[in-house]
Amino acid sequence: MTVQPALDGSIPNAAVSKVRRRVDDYETWITEVWPEFIAVAATGRTFTCYEVVDLHKLPDPPNPQAHWGRLMTLLRDEGYIRTAGWACSDRPTTHHSGVRTWRGTAAARREAAA
């Protein structure tokens, strides 16, 4: 691979790839990521899905395009989170597009305490 020198003649550092692990089984993936989302929801702070994924270095599901949204829907339907609004995404590949923000509920605090 060829590296283009900067205008001052220096050679830039190579980009570090952030490749996350992918879990091939949906049920195994849910079992691994669920407790991390409950713990963040239990704090009561507002968060995005990607913030939790990035903070805890969580693996990707078998189908990332569908399963992350499904996880958030399950957490909402179970009463652990509620919608809080919108924010610009921190995910590098989204170019700061709008994403939903979430906030934990009392049910999440009880689950984390149990």
MDAnalysis code that builds the backbone (N, CA, C; Angstrom):
import MDAnalysis as mda
import numpy as np

u = mda.Universe.empty(342, n_residues=114, atom_resindex=np.repeat(np.arange(114), 3), trajectory=True)
u.add_TopologyAttr("name", ["N", "CA", "C"] * 114)
u.add_TopologyAttr("resid", np.arange(1, 115))
u.add_TopologyAttr("resname", ["MET", "THR", "VAL", "GLN", "PRO", "ALA", "LEU", "ASP", "GLY", "SER", "ILE", "PRO", "ASN", "ALA", "ALA", "VAL", "SER", "LYS", "VAL", "ARG", "ARG", "ARG", "VAL", "ASP", "ASP", "TYR", "GLU", "THR", "TRP", "ILE", "THR", "GLU", "VAL", "TRP", "PRO", "GLU", "PHE", "ILE", "ALA", "VAL", "ALA", "ALA", "THR", "GLY", "ARG", "THR", "PHE", "THR", "CYS", "TYR", "GLU", "VAL", "VAL", "ASP", "LEU", "HIS", "LYS", "LEU", "PRO", "ASP", "PRO", "PRO", "ASN", "PRO", "GLN", "ALA", "HIS", "TRP", "GLY", "ARG", "LEU", "MET", "THR", "LEU", "LEU", "ARG", "ASP", "GLU", "GLY", "TYR", "ILE", "ARG", "THR", "ALA", "GLY", "TRP", "ALA", "CYS", "SER", "ASP", "ARG", "PRO", "THR", "THR", "HIS", "HIS", "SER", "GLY", "VAL", "ARG", "THR", "TRP", "ARG", "GLY", "THR", "ALA", "ALA", "ALA", "ARG", "ARG", "GLU", "ALA", "ALA", "ALA"])
u.atoms.positions = np.array([
    [0.846, -1.172, 0.000],
    [0.000, 0.000, 0.000],
    [0.895, 1.240, 0.000],
    [0.543, 2.224, -0.785],
    [1.295, 3.457, -0.898],
    [0.720, 4.497, 0.062],
    [1.614, 5.231, 0.743],
    [1.188, 6.275, 1.672],
    [1.590, 7.621, 1.097],
    [0.645, 8.521, 1.018],
    [0.898, 9.875, 0.494],
    [1.513, 10.720, 1.601],
    [2.730, 11.263, 1.391],
    [3.335, 12.132, 2.407],
    [2.545, 13.431, 2.535],
    [2.587, 14.039, 3.717],
    [1.951, 15.336, 3.945],
    [2.761, 16.407, 3.224],
    [2.198, 17.602, 3.130],
    [2.882, 18.697, 2.438],
    [4.217, 19.060, 3.068],
    [4.366, 18.825, 4.377],
    [5.636, 19.138, 5.035],
    [6.653, 18.000, 4.901],
    [6.285, 16.933, 4.167],
    [7.201, 15.816, 3.949],
    [7.072, 14.693, 4.958],
    [6.314, 14.904, 6.026],
    [6.165, 13.854, 7.038],
    [5.232, 12.758, 6.523],
    [5.412, 11.581, 7.065],
    [4.567, 10.434, 6.706],
    [3.510, 10.279, 7.798],
    [2.217, 10.356, 7.446],
    [1.160, 10.231, 8.459],
    [1.083, 8.810, 9.010],
    [0.625, 8.716, 10.245],
    [0.417, 7.406, 10.856],
    [-0.689, 6.674, 10.118],
    [-0.564, 5.381, 10.062],
    [-1.583, 4.567, 9.404],
    [-2.870, 4.612, 10.218],
    [-3.996, 4.619, 9.529],
    [-5.296, 4.622, 10.209],
    [-5.493, 3.288, 10.918],
    [-6.027, 3.369, 12.121],
    [-6.303, 2.170, 12.891],
    [-7.749, 1.761, 12.640],
    [-7.919, 0.560, 12.200],
    [-9.257, 0.057, 11.903],
    [-9.954, -0.364, 13.192],
    [-11.213, 0.045, 13.320],
    [-12.001, -0.349, 14.486],
    [-12.985, -1.423, 14.039],
    [-12.523, -2.641, 14.011],
    [-13.379, -3.757, 13.621],
    [-13.915, -4.397, 14.887],
    [-15.246, -4.431, 14.967],
    [-15.871, -5.056, 16.132],
    [-16.164, -6.513, 15.845],
    [-16.167, -7.261, 16.891],
    [-16.518, -8.676, 16.825],
    [-17.981, -8.797, 16.435],
    [-18.330, -9.850, 15.717],
    [-19.720, -10.101, 15.340],
    [-20.136, -11.451, 15.897],
    [-21.297, -11.495, 16.548],
    [-21.850, -12.739, 17.081],
    [-22.817, -13.286, 16.037],
    [-22.650, -14.560, 15.690],
    [-23.454, -15.156, 14.621],
    [-24.828, -15.632, 15.070],
    [-25.025, -15.810, 16.361],
    [-26.300, -16.309, 16.871],
    [-27.047, -15.181, 17.586],
    [-28.262, -14.888, 17.156],
    [-29.044, -13.779, 17.702],
    [-29.270, -13.927, 19.202],
    [-29.666, -15.102, 19.659],
    [-29.948, -15.309, 21.087],
    [-28.695, -15.118, 21.944],
    [-27.567, -15.595, 21.473],
    [-26.302, -15.406, 22.194],
    [-25.959, -13.921, 22.267],
    [-26.161, -13.219, 21.163],
    [-25.884, -11.786, 21.121],
    [-26.767, -11.028, 22.108],
    [-28.075, -11.310, 22.103],
    [-29.007, -10.640, 23.032],
    [-28.582, -10.883, 24.477],
    [-28.213, -12.114, 24.787],
    [-27.791, -12.452, 26.152],
    [-26.558, -11.659, 26.567],
    [-25.677, -11.376, 25.623],
    [-24.454, -10.636, 25.934],
    [-24.677, -9.132, 26.076],
    [-25.503, -8.546, 25.219],
    [-25.638, -7.083, 25.232],
    [-26.746, -6.580, 26.158],
    [-27.751, -7.372, 26.418],
    [-28.908, -6.952, 27.226],
    [-28.498, -6.357, 28.574],
    [-27.656, -7.058, 29.376],
    [-27.301, -6.505, 30.704],
    [-26.601, -5.145, 30.631],
    [-25.817, -4.916, 29.599],
    [-25.119, -3.627, 29.465],
    [-26.121, -2.499, 29.227],
    [-27.134, -2.752, 28.412],
    [-28.155, -1.730, 28.146],
    [-29.021, -1.493, 29.381],
    [-29.334, -2.546, 30.128],
    [-30.104, -2.390, 31.370],
    [-29.307, -1.538, 32.356],
    [-28.007, -1.802, 32.456],
    [-27.162, -1.042, 33.392],
    [-27.127, 0.440, 33.023],
    [-27.007, 0.754, 31.738],
    [-26.990, 2.158, 31.320],
    [-28.370, 2.782, 31.536],
    [-29.426, 2.042, 31.219],
    [-30.787, 2.552, 31.426],
    [-31.037, 2.831, 32.907],
    [-30.463, 2.024, 33.769],
    [-30.668, 2.181, 35.211],
    [-30.080, 3.484, 35.748],
    [-29.154, 4.090, 35.015],
    [-28.577, 5.360, 35.468],
    [-29.558, 6.511, 35.302],
    [-30.536, 6.347, 34.406],
    [-31.510, 7.402, 34.163],
    [-31.025, 8.490, 33.227],
    [-29.795, 8.390, 32.741],
    [-29.276, 9.421, 31.834],
    [-29.759, 9.164, 30.408],
    [-29.708, 10.183, 29.589],
    [-30.079, 10.065, 28.186],
    [-28.888, 9.498, 27.416],
    [-29.168, 8.570, 26.489],
    [-28.103, 7.914, 25.738],
    [-28.582, 7.533, 24.345],
    [-27.621, 7.246, 23.473],
    [-27.926, 6.667, 22.167],
    [-27.449, 5.221, 22.182],
    [-27.977, 4.449, 21.277],
    [-27.577, 3.049, 21.172],
    [-26.078, 2.937, 20.935],
    [-25.551, 3.731, 20.009],
    [-24.134, 3.633, 19.677],
    [-23.245, 4.017, 20.859],
    [-23.661, 4.971, 21.682],
    [-22.854, 5.334, 22.859],
    [-22.612, 4.119, 23.739],
    [-23.651, 3.329, 23.958],
    [-23.536, 2.136, 24.805],
    [-22.644, 1.100, 24.128],
    [-22.858, 0.903, 22.843],
    [-22.057, -0.067, 22.077],
    [-20.591, 0.298, 22.125],
    [-20.279, 1.560, 21.890],
    [-18.896, 2.023, 21.866],
    [-18.262, 1.987, 23.256],
    [-18.984, 2.431, 24.259],
    [-18.471, 2.468, 25.625],
    [-18.107, 1.082, 26.140],
    [-18.962, 0.099, 25.856],
    [-18.763, -1.256, 26.386],
    [-18.145, -2.211, 25.369],
    [-17.769, -1.689, 24.197],
    [-17.145, -2.503, 23.141],
    [-17.982, -3.752, 22.851],
    [-19.279, -3.526, 22.646],
    [-20.201, -4.629, 22.415],
    [-20.073, -5.164, 20.994],
    [-20.321, -6.453, 20.815],
    [-20.210, -7.046, 19.480],
    [-21.417, -6.680, 18.615],
    [-21.224, -6.781, 17.314],
    [-22.319, -6.594, 16.376],
    [-23.193, -7.845, 16.354],
    [-24.485, -7.673, 16.095],
    [-25.382, -8.821, 15.953],
    [-25.230, -9.457, 14.573],
    [-25.910, -10.577, 14.333],
    [-25.834, -11.209, 13.017],
    [-26.270, -10.273, 11.882],
    [-27.254, -9.420, 12.125],
    [-27.734, -8.483, 11.107],
    [-27.780, -7.088, 11.732],
    [-26.664, -6.358, 11.709],
    [-26.607, -5.056, 12.382],
    [-27.657, -4.056, 11.899],
    [-27.996, -4.084, 10.622],
    [-28.952, -3.121, 10.088],
    [-30.331, -3.271, 10.718],
    [-30.677, -4.462, 11.175],
    [-32.001, -4.696, 11.744],
    [-31.984, -4.945, 13.246],
    [-30.964, -5.617, 13.744],
    [-31.005, -6.095, 15.122],
    [-30.758, -5.029, 16.183],
    [-29.977, -3.985, 15.880],
    [-29.792, -2.928, 16.894],
    [-31.122, -2.229, 17.161],
    [-31.835, -1.905, 16.103],
    [-33.148, -1.275, 16.270],
    [-34.131, -2.194, 16.969],
    [-34.069, -3.472, 16.650],
    [-34.946, -4.451, 17.302],
    [-34.645, -4.530, 18.793],
    [-33.377, -4.486, 19.167],
    [-33.000, -4.502, 20.584],
    [-33.621, -3.325, 21.318],
    [-33.514, -2.133, 20.727],
    [-34.065, -0.954, 21.387],
    [-35.588, -1.053, 21.496],
    [-36.229, -1.610, 20.490],
    [-37.680, -1.815, 20.539],
    [-38.046, -2.795, 21.647],
    [-37.295, -3.874, 21.790],
    [-37.552, -4.843, 22.865],
    [-37.387, -4.193, 24.238],
    [-36.320, -3.418, 24.413],
    [-36.101, -2.742, 25.692],
    [-37.238, -1.768, 26.004],
    [-37.702, -1.067, 24.979],
    [-38.827, -0.139, 25.165],
    [-40.111, -0.905, 25.481],
    [-40.375, -1.962, 24.733],
    [-41.601, -2.741, 24.942],
    [-41.627, -3.410, 26.316],
    [-40.446, -3.765, 26.838],
    [-40.357, -4.369, 28.172],
    [-40.423, -3.316, 29.277],
    [-40.404, -2.031, 28.897],
    [-40.541, -0.949, 29.863],
    [-39.250, -0.475, 30.490],
    [-38.089, -0.883, 29.940],
    [-36.809, -0.486, 30.522],
    [-36.327, 0.876, 30.031],
    [-36.748, 1.283, 28.835],
    [-36.351, 2.579, 28.298],
    [-37.560, 3.263, 27.674],
    [-37.423, 4.580, 27.502],
    [-38.438, 5.354, 26.785],
    [-37.698, 6.332, 25.885],
    [-38.385, 6.801, 24.860],
    [-37.742, 7.760, 23.966],
    [-37.533, 9.079, 24.708],
    [-36.418, 9.732, 24.392],
    [-36.088, 10.994, 25.056],
    [-35.925, 12.136, 24.066],
    [-35.780, 11.844, 22.799],
    [-35.609, 12.887, 21.797],
    [-34.698, 12.438, 20.685],
    [-33.938, 13.392, 20.133],
    [-33.043, 13.137, 19.017],
    [-31.703, 13.805, 19.267],
    [-30.659, 13.262, 18.642],
    [-29.312, 13.833, 18.721],
    [-28.579, 13.505, 17.427],
    [-27.423, 14.105, 17.252],
    [-26.557, 13.750, 16.131],
    [-25.739, 12.527, 16.544],
    [-25.656, 11.564, 15.674],
    [-24.946, 10.325, 15.967],
    [-23.446, 10.545, 16.077],
    [-22.816, 9.789, 16.988],
    [-21.363, 9.783, 17.123],
    [-20.733, 8.678, 16.286],
    [-21.557, 7.800, 15.716],
    [-21.035, 6.694, 14.915],
    [-20.303, 7.280, 13.711],
    [-19.037, 6.872, 13.506],
    [-18.229, 7.474, 12.435],
    [-18.841, 7.338, 11.039],
    [-19.587, 6.303, 10.790],
    [-20.099, 6.065, 9.434],
    [-21.411, 6.770, 9.132],
    [-21.990, 7.491, 10.088],
    [-23.303, 8.108, 9.859],
    [-23.238, 9.579, 9.482],
    [-22.072, 10.182, 9.529],
    [-21.907, 11.589, 9.162],
    [-22.820, 12.496, 9.991],
    [-22.934, 12.191, 11.284],
    [-23.697, 12.988, 12.252],
    [-25.190, 13.070, 11.933],
    [-25.722, 12.017, 11.349],
    [-27.163, 12.016, 11.070],
    [-27.948, 11.906, 12.379],
    [-29.228, 12.226, 12.317],
    [-30.068, 12.194, 13.508],
    [-30.368, 10.779, 13.971],
    [-30.286, 10.567, 15.275],
    [-30.627, 9.276, 15.881],
    [-31.490, 9.525, 17.108],
    [-32.288, 8.536, 17.441],
    [-33.148, 8.625, 18.618],
    [-32.309, 8.522, 19.885],
    [-32.695, 9.276, 20.894],
    [-32.073, 9.138, 22.210],
    [-33.061, 8.449, 23.132],
    [-32.514, 7.803, 24.153],
    [-33.308, 6.991, 25.075],
    [-32.981, 7.371, 26.509],
    [-33.912, 7.094, 27.396],
    [-33.698, 7.310, 28.826],
    [-34.287, 6.113, 29.567],
    [-33.582, 5.678, 30.590],
    [-34.037, 4.542, 31.385],
    [-35.238, 4.890, 32.239],
    [-35.950, 3.849, 32.646],
    [-37.147, 3.995, 33.468],
    [-36.905, 3.419, 34.856],
    [-37.900, 3.559, 35.705],
    [-37.817, 2.972, 37.049],
    [-37.678, 1.457, 36.966],
    [-38.303, 0.846, 35.970],
    [-38.183, -0.609, 35.798],
    [-36.734, -1.018, 35.557],
    [-35.983, -0.224, 34.830],
    [-34.561, -0.518, 34.586],
    [-33.764, -0.415, 35.878],
    [-34.102, 0.583, 36.707],
    [-33.396, 0.731, 37.993],
    [-33.691, -0.468, 38.899],
    [-34.937, -0.939, 38.895],
    [-35.284, -2.113, 39.708],
    [-34.585, -3.366, 39.193],
    [-34.525, -3.535, 37.874],
    [-33.873, -4.709, 37.272],
    [-32.388, -4.723, 37.594],
    [-31.736, -3.570, 37.512],
    [-30.300, -3.492, 37.784],
    [-30.016, -3.740, 39.269],
    [-30.946, -3.364, 40.128],
    [-30.765, -3.549, 41.569],
    [-30.991, -5.006, 41.992],
    [-31.726, -5.733, 41.186],
    [-32.081, -7.122, 41.547],
    [-30.904, -8.055, 41.441],
])
